[in-house]
C-alpha cells in the first residue's frame, strides 16, 4: 500500500503548536474591543488585564515583520519566543503566554525588562 501525500499541508502557526481555549481568546477579544491599550507604539498596541494571565497585542505591521523584530532584540530584552504566540481570526494577532507587569512604558516578565512593541 502506498502513502498518499496531500497537496494541502496544514500550516503550523507556532513551532510549539500552542492552543488556547476559545473562552480565553474570547475574553482577550473583548479586552481589545472594549478597552484602551496599556501601551502603544508604532509597532502595535498592548492590551492587559489583571483578570487574565495572558496579554493581547494588536500589531500594526505584518506578522512576519513583528516576529523578526522580536527575534532581533538583544538577548537581555527579548522575550522567550515560546511566549510570543501568533493567533488568527481575532481582534488581535499576538498572545503573550506569560504574566507581565507594565510600569510606565516598561514591560517586565519575571522581573526582567523586555521589549514587545
N, C-alpha and C positions, 0 to 999 in steps of 0.2 A: 504494500500500500504506500503510495507516495503522499507526501505532505503538500498541501496547497498553501501558498502564501498569499495572503490578502494584500491587494494593492493599497488598501486603506489602513495604514498603520495608525494605531492610537497614539496621539501626541501627549506626552507627559509634560505637564506644566512645571513641575518642580522635581529635582533629582531624587528627593525622598518621598515623593508622591503623598505629601501630607494632605489630608482631607479634613474639613471642618464640618460640623453638623449644620444643617440648614438653619436651625434656630439661632445659632451663634452668628452665622452670616447675616441672617435677617436683622438681628439686633445691631450689628455693625452698619447695615444698610440704613436703618432708622437713625442711628447716630449721625451718619454722614448727611442724611437728608434733613434732619431736624436741628442740628447744632452748628455752631461756628467752629472752624478748626482751632486747635490749641496752638498750632504753629504753622506758618505758611511761608514758602519760599517760591522762587521761580520754577523749581522742580516739582513741587507738589504741596499738598495740604495734609496735615496730620490730625486725625480725629481720635480722641482719647476719652475714656470714661472710667472712673474708679469702680464702676459696677461690672466691668468686663476685664478679663485678664489679657485681652488682645487689643491691638491697635489697628486702625484702618488708615491707609494712605491713598488719597486720590491724587494720582500723578498727572502732571501737565506736559509730560514728554513721552515719547514712545517707550513701551515697557522694556525693550532691549537696551535702549539708551539709559534707562533708570538702573537696570541691573548692572550695566557696565560702570555706571557712576558708583554704585555701591562697591563693586569689586575693585575699583581704582583707589579707594580710600586707603590710607596708611593703616597698617595692622592695628595700631593703637586706637583708632577711632572707627574702625569698620565693625559693623555688627556681624555676628555669626551668620553666614549665608543660609544656614538651615532655619533661621528665624525670619527670613525675608521670603514670604510665600506669595507668589502671584495667584490671583483668582480672576475668574471671568464672569460675565453676566451679572455684575453688581454695580452699585453706585461708586465703587472704589476699585482699585486694581491690585493693591498690596495689603496683605495681613502681616503684621509683625507679631510673631508667635512667641512672645515673652512679655512679661510685665515690664513697664518702664516708668521713668519719672521725668517730667518736664519741668524745668526750673528756668523761667525766662525764655531764652532761646536755646537753652542747652538741653540735650536729651541724654539721659543716663540709663543704662541697662546694667544691672548687677553692680551698681556703684561706679561704673566706668562710662565716661563721656563717649557717645557715638554720634556719627553723622548719618541721618536717614533721609533728609531732604535738603 
